[in-house]
Amino acid sequence: MRTIKTKLYEFNELSDASKELARDWYRESNDFPWFDDYLASIQAFCAEFSVKVTDYALGAGLGCFINTNATHANFEGLKLADYNKESMPTGFCGDSDLRYPFYDTFKSTGDAFFAFQDAIDAIQITIRYNIIATAWSRSMRAL
């Protein structure tokens, strides 16, 4: 086994050129701070219908997509009255970002499978917006 030593510097200790490199790295970072929280909300939402997430990407560099194994059979017999849109299984705002569109679409169309797909589409739009907002906020702080 070996030991690797790394020096860490505060931003104000860096040279101007290093500061610029740090700003560039920060602006182009693919980190999305709520990745785990959104994924947990998506998985909890899917699990309510015995649906599994089969593939996904949630992040600035990878884009955003969510694939599931949902079919009409997952929603057979589901009644709107049996669905609680106020439930927050993970406690993260992603829960309501899924549940409200699902409930509203199910109520207006009567089609739970379509409502599920609509909720998955809605959360992808929300995540894309948050990625853009996060990147903008980071770039403004780096100036």
Backbone torsions as a table, in degrees:
resi	resn	phi	psi	omega
1	MET	NA	150.6	178.7
2	ARG	-129.8	160.9	178.8
3	THR	-110.2	132.3	177.5
4	ILE	-112.8	125.1	178.3
5	LYS	-100.9	137.5	179.1
6	THR	-128.7	135.9	175.3
7	LYS	-91.8	133.9	176.4
8	LEU	-113.4	136.4	-179.5
9	TYR	-120.5	146.4	169.3
10	GLU	-72.5	153.1	-178.0
11	PHE	-55.7	-42.7	-177.2
12	ASN	-69.0	-10.5	176.5
13	GLU	-87.0	-10.0	-176.2
14	LEU	-81.0	153.3	172.1
15	SER	-69.5	165.5	179.5
16	ASP	-59.6	-41.3	179.2
17	ALA	-64.3	-40.9	179.2
18	SER	-68.5	-35.8	176.7
19	LYS	-61.7	-42.6	179.3
20	GLU	-64.3	-42.3	176.4
21	LEU	-61.1	-42.3	178.9
22	ALA	-63.6	-41.7	177.6
23	ARG	-62.3	-45.0	179.2
24	ASP	-60.9	-45.1	179.0
25	TRP	-60.8	-44.3	-178.2
26	TYR	-63.8	-43.5	179.9
27	ARG	-63.9	-35.7	-175.4
28	GLU	-96.4	3.8	-179.1
29	SER	-60.3	140.4	178.0
30	ASN	-90.3	4.6	-179.4
31	ASP	-65.7	134.9	174.7
32	PHE	-122.5	110.7	-167.9
33	PRO	-62.3	-22.1	-176.9
34	TRP	-107.9	19.5	-177.8
35	PHE	-51.7	-55.6	-176.1
36	ASP	-63.2	-38.3	-179.2
37	ASP	-66.7	-46.2	178.1
38	TYR	-63.9	-42.1	179.5
39	LEU	-61.6	-41.8	177.9
40	ALA	-62.1	-41.7	178.3
41	SER	-64.0	-43.5	-179.7
42	ILE	-63.5	-45.5	-179.6
43	GLN	-65.9	-39.2	178.0
44	ALA	-65.2	-42.3	178.4
45	PHE	-61.2	-47.9	179.6
46	CYS	-61.8	-41.9	-177.5
47	ALA	-60.7	-29.3	178.4
48	GLU	-59.7	-24.3	-177.4
49	PHE	-113.7	15.2	-176.6
50	SER	58.2	37.0	178.7
51	VAL	-106.6	144.1	177.1
52	LYS	-115.6	143.9	171.3
53	VAL	-76.6	122.9	-176.9
54	THR	-98.0	-25.2	179.2
55	ASP	-163.9	148.0	-179.8
56	TYR	-162.4	161.3	167.8
57	ALA	-147.2	127.3	178.7
58	LEU	-133.5	95.9	-179.3
59	GLY	174.7	162.1	-175.3
60	ALA	-62.4	-45.4	-175.4
61	GLY	-78.9	-25.7	-174.7
62	LEU	-101.2	-3.9	-174.0
63	GLY	78.4	-160.9	-178.5
64	CYS	-144.4	118.6	171.3
65	PHE	-150.2	152.6	179.3
66	ILE	-136.9	121.9	175.2
67	ASN	-113.6	141.0	179.0
68	THR	-131.9	173.1	175.3
69	ASN	-101.0	23.5	-177.3
70	ALA	-64.6	138.8	172.7
71	THR	-134.9	171.1	177.6
72	HIS	-56.4	-31.9	-177.5
73	ALA	-61.7	-28.8	179.4
74	ASN	-65.7	-16.9	-172.6
75	PHE	-118.5	4.8	-179.9
76	GLU	-60.6	131.9	177.0
77	GLY	80.8	-3.9	179.7
78	LEU	-71.0	130.7	178.2
79	LYS	-112.3	142.4	-179.7
80	LEU	-56.8	-39.3	-178.5
81	ALA	-62.3	-22.1	-179.3
82	ASP	-88.4	-2.7	-175.7
83	TYR	-105.8	127.7	-179.6
84	ASN	-102.9	102.6	-177.8
85	LYS	-72.2	-14.8	-179.1
86	GLU	-85.2	-10.2	-179.4
87	SER	-63.1	140.4	179.1
88	MET	-126.5	79.6	-174.0
89	PRO	-57.1	-35.1	-179.3
90	THR	-105.0	-14.4	-177.1
91	GLY	82.0	1.8	179.5
92	PHE	-97.6	151.8	-177.3
93	CYS	-61.2	-21.1	176.8
94	GLY	-59.6	-26.4	177.3
95	ASP	-59.7	-50.1	-179.2
96	SER	-72.5	-27.6	176.0
97	ASP	-63.9	-21.6	176.2
98	LEU	-97.1	-45.8	-170.0
99	ARG	-70.3	-40.1	-179.3
100	TYR	-65.4	-49.8	177.3
101	PRO	-60.7	-39.3	178.4
102	PHE	-59.0	-52.0	-177.2
103	TYR	-60.3	-49.6	-177.0
104	ASP	-62.5	-41.9	179.6
105	THR	-70.9	-40.4	177.1
106	PHE	-61.5	-42.1	-180.0
107	LYS	-64.4	-40.8	-175.4
108	SER	-82.1	-25.8	-176.3
109	THR	-110.7	-24.6	-175.4
110	GLY	76.2	5.8	-176.8
111	ASP	-111.9	102.2	-176.0
112	ALA	-67.9	-35.9	178.7
113	PHE	-64.1	-45.7	176.8
114	PHE	-61.8	-40.2	179.1
115	ALA	-63.4	-38.3	177.4
116	PHE	-62.5	-48.4	179.2
117	GLN	-61.2	-38.4	178.8
118	ASP	-64.2	-40.3	178.8
119	ALA	-66.0	-40.7	177.6
120	ILE	-63.9	-41.4	176.1
121	ASP	-62.6	-42.0	-178.0
122	ALA	-63.7	-41.0	-179.0
123	ILE	-68.6	-32.7	177.1
124	GLN	-65.4	-39.7	177.3
125	ILE	-64.8	-42.7	178.9
126	THR	-61.8	-44.0	-180.0
127	ILE	-64.6	-43.6	178.0
128	ARG	-59.2	-43.3	177.8
129	TYR	-60.5	-45.0	-179.2
130	ASN	-66.0	-34.2	176.2
131	ILE	-63.4	-45.5	179.6
132	ILE	-64.4	-44.4	-179.5
133	ALA	-64.2	-39.2	178.7
134	THR	-65.2	-45.2	179.4
135	ALA	-62.7	-41.7	179.0
136	TRP	-63.2	-45.6	-179.5
137	SER	-61.9	-42.2	178.2
138	ARG	-62.7	-42.3	-177.4
139	SER	-68.3	-34.1	179.9
140	MET	-70.3	-38.0	179.0
141	ARG	-70.9	-28.0	-177.4
142	ALA	-78.2	-13.0	-178.7
143	LEU	-73.7	NA	NA
